[in-house]
């Protein structure tokens, strides 16, 4: 094996270990099939109800299947004309929902986190 190829192979192994460590930090353990929960607003249009779990965005895949995503794990979105949602772990999902409707759900969550104290008393 040439020196260049050996270094490339070693670099790839190191990158794989780093990627695995990042996933373990994000998911808390080595099983990636767990459902993670965040928080959400009570008035978001597509918000997931109490039964399904708070903090998840309710989206619809291109085939009509309902998909629940943790809004804190979204890295970016792209409209192409469907919406491509890229997650922090590198996975991405193509959904029927527009980027604006997804942002509305996120805005509703952030708005629900703010508590105004009534000082008129």
N, C-alpha and C positions, 0 to 999 in steps of 0.2 A: 504494500500500500504506500502510495507516495506521501510525502510530508504534508503537502497541501490538503490532500484528501483526509488524512488522519486528523489534522487540525479542524477541518470543517466538521468531521464526525464528532469530535470532542466538543466543539462549540454547540452543535445541535443538541447533544446530550445535556449540556449545561442549560441551554435555553428551555429544554423540555422539563428539567427539574425545577427551574424558576417558574414556569407556567403552572406546574402542578402545585407548587407552594402557594402561588397566588390564588388558585382555585380553592385550596384548603382554607386559606384565610377568609375568602369570600363566603364559602359555604359552611365553614365551621368544622367540617370533617371530610372524609374521603368519599362519602356517598353523595352523588350529585342529583339524586332523584327526589330530594326532600322539597317540600313546599315551604317557601319563606314568606313571612308576613311583614307588612309595614303598616302604614296608617292611611286613612283616606277621609274624604269629606262626605257628609251626609247628603249633600245636594248635587253631587256630580251626576251628569246625565247617564253615563254607563257604569256608574260605580257598582262595585260588588257589594252585595248585601251582607248582613251579619252571618248568614249561614255559609256563604262561600269563603269569607275571610276578608278582613279589612286591609286596605293598603295596596290592593292589587288593581291594575287597570284591566278593564274588561274589553277585549278587542275581538274582532271577527276575522278569521283567516279567509283567504281567497276561496276556499272550498266550503265556507259557511260554518266551519267549526269554531266554537267559542274558545278563546285563549285568554288566560289570566297572566299578566306580567307584573312583576314588582317594579314600581316606578323608580326606585332608587338604583336599580341595576341597568337602566337604559343608558347607553353611551351616546347614541345619536339616532336621528331619524332622517329619512330621505324620501321625497315624493318622486316616484318614477314610472308611471302615474299612480300605481298603488303605493302604499307606504311601506318602506323597508325600515324595520326597527332593529337596530344593532344593540346587542347586550354587552355588558362588561366582560363576559367570558368569551366573547367572539362569536357567539351564536347570533343569527338574525332571523327575523320573521317577516313575511310579507302579509300585510293585513289590508282589509277593505277600508278601515277607518282612516280618515284624513289626519294629517299631522296636526291640524288645528283642533280637531275633536280630542285628540290625545292630550294636547297642551291644555285644553279646557279642563279635562279631568285632573291634570296635575295642578293647575291654578286653583281649582276648587279645593283640593287637598291642602295646599299651602294656606289658602284663606281660612280653612277650618282650624289651622294650627294657631292662628292669632286670636287671643282673647282680649276683648276690650273691657276695661274696668269702668263701671258707671260711677262717676264722681259727682253726680248731680244731687246726691242725697245730703 
